[in-house]
Amino acid sequence: MDGDRERFQAALYTLLTGLDAGPDPLPIAMLPGRFAQRVHEDLDTCRGNWTENLQDLICGACGAEGSYDVGKVLMSAEGHTAIRFTYTGYFRCRSCGAGGPWTASGELALLASLADHALHLPPTATPWALGRMQLFDGFQPCSSAEAEDHLLRLAEQTPSDLQILIRLANIYLTGGRPDLALSVVERILSSDPAHFEALLLAGHILHRIDAAQAAVHLRSALVAARGYRSLPRAEMQKLVAAAFRDLQRMQVASGDVSLLPSDEEIAAGHVAADAWPLADLEEWWSREGGSDQQSLLRLADLWLSPDRLSAYTSEPRGSFVPSGDVPLRRTSLPGRNDPCPCGSGRKFKRCCGREG
């Protein structure tokens, strides 16, 4: 089955390099990018929790039968009797290279097998689910390879649309091919080094084999996050939390990975370092943070909206000190980076302590 990994579509090579390589699939050694070859060499590690799901399929284009790692299978009803299968794993017919359509050999046996698995496996390991794949423009592919064909055609029509490329990278990653995904991500970053989603994907793929490079990409994604406008706020919060999660895991594993970007990394993103309340966030995180999802979502919320820091703090730092049951106002002048005693929520230097 490993031979299925050793070639990739010539149309992808043309998209990534601008060079015409003819119609036939190319050897994986020609896959462009700084890190893509490294990921391919350690593909099983970079695939993370991928569970192999071998199924016998018949290619609808040439009629050849074979066994393929189909990933998670999505099932949906078409009409009153037909069941549509969608395969999220990335694979192509070994005879003709088509990405579909596919017919399952013995659909009833496959369905019974999937149902049996569903009864005995936890939800995260279940190799099937109800639903179907649908792309952003409404196209419903039968497999990740068919989705690839569709997105490659769209990218050929509008080569400057980086959002089509990020969707293509996500298809590869979901399909168990992080090497192809990273090659596309590197192409995006060559055009836009501050592309939030591309930086995030690069860090996520690399964190299992190169913590240092992964951390650089993830922290760069955090710097780019506040200016990224291609996703809604709720989705951004989840993705920023995912970046913090990966950084936190690497921090625990190695001990020398920083969770927050440095002033230099912020400056490299063309943002003024004093506009980022890093010290306040570090203090809040040391007091309130944890490894659970809610803690990471709160940190992501503060990262995207630093002016909301006071909402997560019981008392503004520097305003009051406890004395029995009665809060007493400090008599000493607060520090320049302390919250202003007036209660505005801004730093003292930007409020009552402003010079002039």
C-alpha positions as CSV (number, residue, x, y, z in Angstrom):
1,M,0.0,0.0,0.0
2,D,3.0,2.4,0.5
3,G,3.4,2.6,-3.2
4,D,0.2,4.7,-3.3
5,R,2.2,7.5,-1.6
6,E,5.0,7.7,-4.0
7,R,3.4,9.8,-6.8
8,F,1.3,13.0,-7.0
9,Q,-0.7,14.8,-9.6
10,A,1.2,16.7,-12.3
11,A,-1.5,19.4,-12.1
12,L,-0.4,20.0,-8.5
13,Y,3.2,20.4,-9.6
14,T,2.1,22.9,-12.3
15,L,0.1,24.9,-9.7
16,L,3.0,25.0,-7.2
17,T,5.8,25.8,-9.7
18,G,4.2,27.2,-12.8
19,L,6.0,24.5,-14.9
20,D,4.2,22.1,-17.2
21,A,5.1,18.5,-16.3
22,G,2.8,16.7,-18.7
23,P,-0.3,14.6,-17.8
24,D,1.2,11.7,-15.9
25,P,1.6,11.5,-12.1
26,L,5.1,12.5,-10.8
27,P,7.5,10.9,-8.4
28,I,7.2,12.3,-4.9
29,A,10.9,13.4,-5.1
30,M,9.7,16.2,-7.3
31,L,7.3,17.6,-4.7
32,P,8.4,21.2,-4.1
33,G,8.9,22.9,-0.8
34,R,11.4,23.3,2.0
35,F,9.7,20.9,4.4
36,A,7.4,18.7,2.3
37,Q,10.1,16.0,1.7
38,R,10.9,15.8,5.4
39,V,7.2,15.3,6.1
40,H,6.9,12.6,3.5
41,E,9.8,10.7,4.9
42,D,8.1,10.6,8.3
43,L,4.6,10.5,6.9
44,D,3.1,8.1,9.5
45,T,4.3,10.3,12.4
46,C,2.9,13.5,10.8
47,R,-0.4,11.9,10.1
48,G,-1.0,11.8,13.9
49,N,-3.9,9.7,14.9
50,W,-4.8,8.5,11.5
51,T,-6.5,5.1,11.5
52,E,-6.0,2.9,8.5
53,N,-9.4,1.8,7.0
54,L,-8.9,-0.6,4.0
55,Q,-11.9,-1.2,1.8
56,D,-12.4,-2.9,-1.5
57,L,-13.6,-0.5,-4.2
58,I,-14.3,-0.6,-7.9
59,C,-13.3,2.4,-10.0
60,G,-16.2,3.9,-11.8
61,A,-13.9,5.3,-14.5
62,C,-12.1,2.1,-15.6
63,G,-13.7,-0.8,-13.7
64,A,-10.5,-1.9,-11.9
65,E,-10.9,-3.2,-8.4
66,G,-8.5,-2.6,-5.6
67,S,-8.1,-2.2,-1.8
68,Y,-7.6,1.4,-0.6
69,D,-7.1,3.2,2.6
70,V,-10.3,5.3,2.4
71,G,-10.1,7.1,5.7
72,K,-13.4,8.0,7.4
73,V,-16.5,7.0,5.3
74,L,-19.4,9.5,5.2
75,M,-22.8,7.9,4.4
76,S,-25.9,9.7,3.1
77,A,-29.2,8.6,1.6
78,E,-30.0,9.4,-2.1
79,G,-33.6,8.8,-2.9
80,H,-35.4,6.0,-0.9
81,T,-32.9,3.2,-1.3
82,A,-29.5,4.2,-2.5
83,I,-26.7,5.0,0.0
84,R,-24.0,7.4,-1.1
85,F,-20.5,6.8,0.3
86,T,-18.0,9.6,0.5
87,Y,-14.4,8.7,1.3
88,T,-12.3,11.4,3.1
89,G,-9.0,9.6,2.7
90,Y,-6.8,10.7,-0.2
91,F,-6.3,7.9,-2.8
92,R,-6.6,7.4,-6.6
93,C,-7.2,4.4,-8.8
94,R,-4.0,2.5,-9.4
95,S,-5.0,1.6,-12.9
96,C,-6.2,4.9,-14.4
97,G,-5.5,7.5,-11.7
98,A,-9.1,8.6,-11.3
99,G,-10.4,10.0,-8.0
100,G,-13.9,8.5,-8.5
101,P,-16.6,7.7,-8.7
102,W,-16.3,4.5,-6.7
103,T,-18.5,1.5,-6.0
104,A,-18.0,-0.5,-2.8
105,S,-17.5,-4.2,-3.4
106,G,-20.4,-5.7,-1.5
107,E,-22.0,-2.5,-0.1
108,L,-24.2,-4.4,2.4
109,A,-21.1,-6.2,3.9
110,L,-19.3,-2.8,4.0
111,L,-22.3,-1.1,5.7
112,A,-22.6,-4.0,8.2
113,S,-18.9,-3.8,9.0
114,L,-19.0,0.0,9.5
115,A,-22.1,-0.3,11.8
116,D,-20.3,-3.0,13.8
117,H,-17.3,-0.8,14.2
118,A,-19.5,2.1,15.3
119,L,-20.9,0.0,18.1
120,H,-17.6,-1.0,19.6
121,L,-15.3,2.1,19.0
122,P,-15.3,5.5,20.7
123,P,-16.7,8.3,18.5
124,T,-13.2,9.7,17.6
125,A,-12.1,6.3,16.3
126,T,-15.3,5.4,14.4
127,P,-14.4,5.0,10.7
128,W,-17.8,6.2,9.5
129,A,-20.3,9.0,10.0
130,L,-23.5,10.3,8.6
131,G,-23.1,13.1,6.1
132,R,-21.4,14.0,2.9
133,M,-18.5,16.2,1.8
134,Q,-19.4,19.6,0.4
135,L,-17.0,22.3,-0.8
136,F,-17.4,26.0,-0.3
137,D,-19.0,26.4,-3.8
138,G,-21.5,23.6,-3.2
139,F,-19.6,20.9,-5.1
140,Q,-20.1,17.5,-3.5
141,P,-17.2,15.2,-4.3
142,C,-17.2,11.4,-3.6
143,S,-13.7,11.4,-2.4
144,S,-10.8,13.7,-1.4
145,A,-9.2,13.0,-4.8
146,E,-12.3,14.2,-6.6
147,A,-12.2,17.3,-4.4
148,E,-8.6,17.8,-5.4
149,D,-9.5,17.7,-9.1
150,H,-12.2,20.3,-8.6
151,L,-10.0,22.7,-6.5
152,L,-7.1,22.4,-8.9
153,R,-9.4,23.4,-11.8
154,L,-10.6,26.4,-9.8
155,A,-7.0,27.4,-8.9
156,E,-6.0,27.2,-12.5
157,Q,-8.7,29.7,-13.3
158,T,-7.9,32.1,-10.5
159,P,-4.2,31.4,-9.5
160,S,-4.0,34.5,-7.2
161,D,-6.9,33.2,-4.9
162,L,-4.9,31.9,-1.9
163,Q,-8.1,30.8,-0.2
164,I,-8.6,28.1,-2.8
165,L,-5.1,26.9,-2.1
166,I,-5.7,26.8,1.7
167,R,-8.9,24.7,1.0
168,L,-6.8,22.4,-1.1
169,A,-4.2,22.0,1.7
170,N,-7.0,21.2,4.2
171,I,-8.4,18.5,1.8
172,Y,-4.9,16.9,1.7
173,L,-4.5,17.1,5.5
174,T,-7.9,15.6,6.2
175,G,-7.1,12.9,3.6
176,G,-4.0,11.8,5.4
177,R,-1.5,13.5,3.2
178,P,0.3,16.2,5.2
179,D,3.2,16.2,2.8
180,L,1.0,17.4,0.0
181,A,-0.7,19.8,2.3
182,L,2.6,21.4,3.4
183,S,3.8,21.8,-0.1
184,V,0.7,23.8,-0.9
185,V,1.1,25.8,2.4
186,E,4.7,26.7,1.4
187,R,3.4,27.9,-1.9
188,I,0.9,30.2,-0.1
189,L,3.6,31.5,2.3
190,S,5.8,32.4,-0.7
191,S,3.1,34.8,-1.8
192,D,1.9,35.9,1.6
193,P,4.3,35.2,4.5
194,A,1.7,36.5,7.0
195,H,-1.1,34.2,5.9
196,F,-2.7,33.1,9.2
197,E,-4.2,29.8,8.1
198,A,-1.1,28.7,6.2
199,L,1.2,29.5,9.1
200,L,-1.1,27.6,11.4
201,L,-1.3,24.5,9.2
202,A,2.5,24.5,8.8
203,G,3.0,24.6,12.5
204,H,0.4,21.9,13.1
205,I,2.0,19.6,10.6
206,L,5.6,20.2,11.7
207,H,5.1,20.0,15.5
208,R,5.5,16.2,15.6
209,I,8.9,16.2,13.8
210,D,10.5,19.7,14.3
211,A,9.3,21.6,17.4
212,A,11.6,24.6,16.7
213,Q,10.2,25.2,13.2
214,A,6.7,24.4,14.3
215,A,6.9,26.9,17.1
216,V,8.2,29.7,14.8
217,H,5.3,29.1,12.4
218,L,2.6,28.9,15.2
219,R,3.8,32.1,16.9
220,S,3.9,33.8,13.5
221,A,0.3,32.7,13.0
222,L,-0.6,34.3,16.3
223,V,1.0,37.6,15.2
224,A,-0.9,37.4,12.0
225,A,-4.2,36.5,13.6
226,R,-5.5,39.9,14.6
227,G,-5.3,41.3,11.1
228,Y,-6.8,38.2,9.4
229,R,-10.3,38.9,8.0
230,S,-11.1,35.8,6.0
231,L,-12.8,33.9,8.8
232,P,-15.5,34.8,11.3
233,R,-14.5,35.6,14.9
234,A,-15.8,32.3,16.4
235,E,-13.7,30.3,14.0
236,M,-10.7,32.4,14.6
237,Q,-11.0,31.9,18.3
238,K,-11.0,28.1,17.8
239,L,-8.0,28.2,15.5
240,V,-6.0,30.5,17.8
241,A,-6.8,28.2,20.7
242,A,-5.5,25.3,18.5
243,A,-2.2,27.2,18.0
244,F,-1.8,27.7,21.7
245,R,-2.6,24.0,22.3
246,D,0.1,22.8,20.0
247,L,2.6,25.3,21.5
248,Q,1.6,24.2,25.0
249,R,2.2,20.5,24.1
250,M,5.6,21.3,22.7
251,Q,6.4,23.4,25.7
252,V,5.6,20.5,28.0
253,A,7.6,18.0,25.9
254,S,10.7,20.1,25.4
255,G,10.6,22.8,28.1
256,D,12.2,25.5,25.8
257,V,9.2,26.5,23.6
258,S,7.7,29.9,24.3
259,L,3.9,30.1,24.4
260,L,3.7,33.8,23.4
261,P,5.5,35.5,20.5
262,S,8.6,37.6,21.5
263,D,8.8,41.3,20.8
264,E,11.1,40.5,17.9
265,E,8.6,38.1,16.4
266,I,5.9,40.7,16.7
267,A,8.1,43.3,15.1
268,A,8.8,40.9,12.2
269,G,5.0,40.9,11.7
270,H,5.1,44.7,11.2
271,V,3.2,45.4,14.4
272,A,4.4,47.7,17.2
273,A,5.4,45.6,20.2
274,D,3.9,48.0,22.7
275,A,0.5,47.4,21.2
276,W,0.6,43.8,22.6
277,P,0.0,43.4,26.3
278,L,2.4,40.4,26.6
279,A,3.4,41.0,30.2
280,D,-0.3,41.2,31.2
281,L,-1.2,38.1,29.3
282,E,1.7,36.2,30.8
283,E,0.7,37.2,34.3
284,W,-2.9,36.3,33.6
285,W,-1.9,32.9,32.1
286,S,0.3,32.0,35.0
287,R,-2.6,32.7,37.4
288,E,-5.6,31.5,35.4
289,G,-4.3,29.3,32.6
290,G,-4.6,25.5,32.2
291,S,-4.4,22.8,29.6
292,D,-8.2,22.4,29.2
293,Q,-10.0,23.6,26.1
294,Q,-11.9,26.3,28.0
295,S,-8.6,27.9,29.3
296,L,-7.2,27.9,25.8
297,L,-10.3,29.4,24.3
298,R,-10.2,32.2,26.9
299,L,-6.5,32.8,26.1
300,A,-7.4,32.9,22.4
301,D,-10.2,35.4,23.1
302,L,-7.8,37.7,25.0
303,W,-5.2,37.4,22.3
304,L,-7.7,38.5,19.6
305,S,-9.1,41.3,21.9
306,P,-6.5,42.3,24.4
307,D,-8.8,45.2,25.7
308,R,-11.0,42.5,27.2
309,L,-8.3,41.4,29.7
310,S,-10.0,43.1,32.6
311,A,-13.1,40.9,32.0
312,Y,-11.1,37.9,33.1
313,T,-9.5,39.6,36.1
314,S,-11.3,39.8,39.4
315,E,-9.6,43.1,40.4
316,P,-7.5,45.3,38.1
317,R,-3.9,44.8,39.1
318,G,-2.6,47.8,41.1
319,S,-6.0,49.2,42.0
320,F,-6.8,47.6,45.3
321,V,-5.2,45.4,47.9
322,P,-7.1,43.2,50.4
323,S,-7.3,44.2,54.1
324,G,-9.7,42.1,56.0
325,D,-13.1,42.5,54.3
326,V,-12.6,46.1,53.2
327,P,-10.7,46.9,50.0
328,L,-8.4,49.8,50.5
329,R,-7.1,52.0,47.6
330,R,-3.4,52.0,47.1
331,T,-1.6,55.2,48.0
332,S,1.5,54.4,45.9
333,L,1.6,55.4,42.3
334,P,0.9,52.4,40.0
335,G,3.5,51.3,37.4
336,R,3.3,52.6,33.9
337,N,2.1,49.2,32.6
338,D,-0.3,48.6,35.5
339,P,-4.1,49.1,34.9
340,C,-5.1,52.6,35.6
341,P,-6.6,53.1,39.1
342,C,-9.5,55.1,37.6
343,G,-11.0,51.8,36.4
344,S,-10.9,52.5,32.7
345,G,-9.3,49.1,32.0
346,R,-6.4,50.8,30.1
347,K,-2.8,50.9,31.2
348,F,-1.8,53.7,33.5
349,K,0.6,55.2,31.0
350,R,-2.2,55.4,28.4
351,C,-4.7,56.9,30.8
352,C,-4.3,59.1,33.9
353,G,-0.5,58.7,33.7
354,R,-0.2,60.0,30.2
355,E,2.4,62.7,30.0
356,G,1.3,66.1,28.6
